């Protein structure tokens, strides 16, 4: 397991800092009411279908959007400031980035006039993030909304997450956590004492299948979910499964997960199926990566409805309870 990351640097605010790659306001998902979603960098999983690949690494990353680039014939500023010769002129006049050489220092971003270059990952203190979140406090009050920490895996930055949740709760802000479950139980336990809702991913029940698709086994994930339900039986928990074709989209896959959930202590949890989508595919090329599921089509709407119908019947898990 990766250790908890602290992004403090010499001379910075002495309070613990987090590394954040996106803040999405006015969301109507991932919790009640109108919410602010905060996405933290760093994740112990490498899911092939990941829609936020910029959330996997534990450090800032340089993203490049060729469609915004002026081209080296009209602008050569980025190459001029690169101290490691990682930026070069491509055949089409656009820049090419050597990811092996790039140090993600961000100097090229500062001089790019067209914003074709962006450094993904901003260091913020808990107080700085609270100020951003509180800008929409009136919407939270009217709608019953609040803030949700997502990622990546938020608990890869446990110290920052706990400090932020404490400050948010002190201000009466509803808090929610999205987690892969692959974390230390001690970290998850502390976070659960500070949130109003937990969204917990269960991608597959079979260990080998989970490791093949997500890059790690699921033993700790399932163990943490069981301990969460046993320790916090009153805490609302929503378990989610991304339904990915040729990975976990069979009735048997979904029945097995649902039956496992039905055996958990604390009563039945809310269970959601999230259809695989390709919205994050373009991000991979921006990071110099290859999308692992190129050509894979999302599941048909009818297929998802059929799987949801299985979950709507009480008898679906009878054969799995033995």
N, C-alpha and C positions, 0 to 999 in steps of 0.2 A: 504493500500500500504506500502511495506517495505520502510524505509528511505534510502537515498543515503548512501553508505558505504565508509568509508575512512579507509584504512588499515595501516596508519602510526602507528609506535610503538616508544616508547621513545628511543632516541639515534639514530634513523634512519635518513636518508635524510629528511630534513624538507619539501621538496616539496611533493605534494600530491602523493600517491602511489595507484596502482591498484593491484588487485589479479587476476592473469592470470593462466589458466590451460593448455594452449597449444598455440604454435605458428607454423603455417603451412606455409611453403614457397613454391614458384613456383606453386601457384594455378591458374587455368585458369577459375575459376568460381567466382561468388559473386563479380562481377565488371569487368571492362574492362581490357584487357591485362594480363600480369603476375602480380600476387598479393601475398601479405603476409596477411594471415588471423590470427587475434589475437583473442583468445577466453577468455572472462572474466567470472569469477564466479559470481553466484547469479542470481536467476530468480524468479519472482513472480508466474510463472506457473509451473505445474507439469504434463505436457502432457504425456499420457500413452505411446506414441510412441517415446518419446524423445530419440534421438541418442547420446546425450551428457549429461547423468545423472550426471556426475561429475561437470557440470555447474550449477546445481540447487542450491546447498548449497552456503551460503555466506562466508564460512570459508574453510580452507584447509581440505582435507579428505584423509584418508589412503586407498590405493588400494592394494590388495593382489592377486598375480597370482600364484596359486598352482603349475602350470606346471613348474615354474622356481624355486620352493622351493627345497632346498637340503634335507630338512626333519630334524626333531628334533634329530634323531639318529646320524646324521652327523654334525649338526650345531644347536647350541642352543643360538646363540648370541642375537637374538631379545628378547627372553624371559628374558635373563639376564639383559637387560637394561630397561625393561618395569616396571615403578614405580607403576602402578595401577593394575598389574596382569591381563591385558586384553589379553595377548597372552598365549595360552595353547597348550599342545600336543594333537593332534587328534588321533583317532583310526588308521588312515592310516599312521601315522608318520609325517604328515604335520601339520603345525601350524593351530590353530583355533583362531580367533579374536572375542572377545566379544565387539560388537559395543556399547553396553550400558556402558561398562567401559572405552573404548578407548578414550583418550583425543586428539588424532590426533597431538601429540607433535612432531612426526617424529624421535624420537631417535632410534627406531628400523630400520628405513630406513637407517640411517647413518652406521649401522653395518652389514647390510644384504649384503653378498658377491655375491649373485646370482641375485640381483636386483628384487627379487620377491615382495618386498615391495616398494611402491612409495607414496610420499606425493603429492597429486594433488592440486596445488595452490601455486604460487610463487609471492611474493610481489615485484613489480617493480615500479620505478619512471617513469614519462613520459620521462625524458631524457634517462634513461636506455633502455626503449622500443624503442625510436627513434633510438638509436645506432644500435639495432638489425635490425630494419626495413631498415635503410639506407645501410646496408650491400648489399642489392640488388637493390640499386637505379639505377644502370646502366640498369638493366632489365626493370625497370619501364619506363625509358626514351625511350628505344627502342620499347617497346610494348604498351605504353600508359597505363601501369598498375599503381599500387599503393598499398594502405593498406586498409583492411576492418576489422572493429571491429565487432565481433560476440559474442556469448555466449552459454549458459546463456542469460541474458538480459544486454547488455552493459550499458544501462541507469540506472541500479541498482548501478552503480559506476559513476554517472554523473560528479562529480568534476574531477575525473581522465580522463574520456573520453574527456571532453572539453579541458583540458590542453594539452592532447596528440594531439588532432585534430589541435589545434592552432599551435603547434610546427611543425606538419607535413605540414600544409599549408604554414608556413613560409619558409619551405624548398622546396616548389614546388611539394610536393607529393600528388597525387590524393587520395582522402579520400572517403570511403563509410561506411555506417552503416547498420547492420542487426538488426532489432528490432521486438519484439513481439507486440509492441504498447501499452503494459500495463505498463504505466509510467506516470509521471506528464507531462502535456502539456508543462509547462515551461521548463522542461528539454529537451523534444523533440524539441521544438522550437529553443533553443540555439544550439543544435547539428546540426539542419538542416541548420543553417547559416554557418556551418563549413565543410559541406560535399558536394561532387559532385554527390552522388547517395544514395538513401535510398531503402533498401529491407525490405518490411513490410509484416508480416504474417497475413493472415486472414484465420482462421482454420475452422470456421463455422459461419453462419449468425444467426442461432437459438441460443438464449441465454442459454437455458437449455442444449442443446446438447454440446455447447462449455464448459459450466461449468462441465459437466459430463466427458468430454474427456480431458480437459486441466486444471481442478482444479480451475477455476475462470470464472466469467462471461465475456462477451465481450463488454459491454456498453462503457467503457472507450476506448477500442481499436478502435472501430468503430468511436467514437467521435474524437479521436486523428487523425485518418486517414482523416476524413473530414476536420478538421482544418488545417492539413498539406497541403492538396491540395488547400484549400482556401488561405492560407497564403503564400505558396511557389508554385504557379502554374507553374513556369518554372523549378523547381527542378525535375530531373528524378526520378521517383518512380516505382519500380517493386513490385507488390503485389504477394505473393506466398501462395499457399494452398497445404499442405501435404495431398495427397489423401490416406486416411486410410480406408481399408475395414471395412464395418459394422459401419462406423462412418460418413463419408462425401463423399462416393464414388458414390452416385446416380446422374443421370443427373439433378434431381431437386435441389440437394444441390449445385452443381456447377453453375447452371443457376441462382440461388438465389444470390450467391456471386457476380457473374459477373454482374447481373442487378444492385446490390447495387453499384458496382464500376462505372458502366456506369452513375449513377446519381450524382456522386461526382463532385464538381466544378473543374475547371482547365482542363477539357478534359479527354478523356479516358486514363487510366494508362496501362502500360504493365502488363500482367497477366500471371503467370506461374503456372502449375500444377506439383508438385513434388511427384512422386510415393513413397509410404511408403516402407521402407526397414528395414532390421533387423541387419544392420551393427553394431549397438551399443549394441546389446543384451548382449554380453559377459561382458560389463562394469558393468552391474548391479550386477552380482555375485562377481566381484572384489571389489565392494563397500559394499558387504554384503546385497544387496537388491534383491528383486524378480522382474523379468521383468513382467510388467502388461499384456503384450499381447503375452504370451507364446503360440506358436502353430499357431499364425496368419500368413497367407501367404501373401506376397506382391501382389498387384493387377496385373492382367495379362496385358501384353503390349498392347494387342488389346483393353482392356477396357480403358486404359489411352488415346489411340489414338482416341477412340470414344468420350471421354469427350473433348479432344482437338478440335475435329471436330465441336463440339457444339460451342466452342468459336470462331472458324474461320468464322462462319456465322453471318451476321449482324442482322438477324431477331430473334436471340435466346432470346433476353430479352423483346420482344414486350409485352408479357402478364404480365410482372412484373413491367411495368412503371407506372401503375395506382396507 
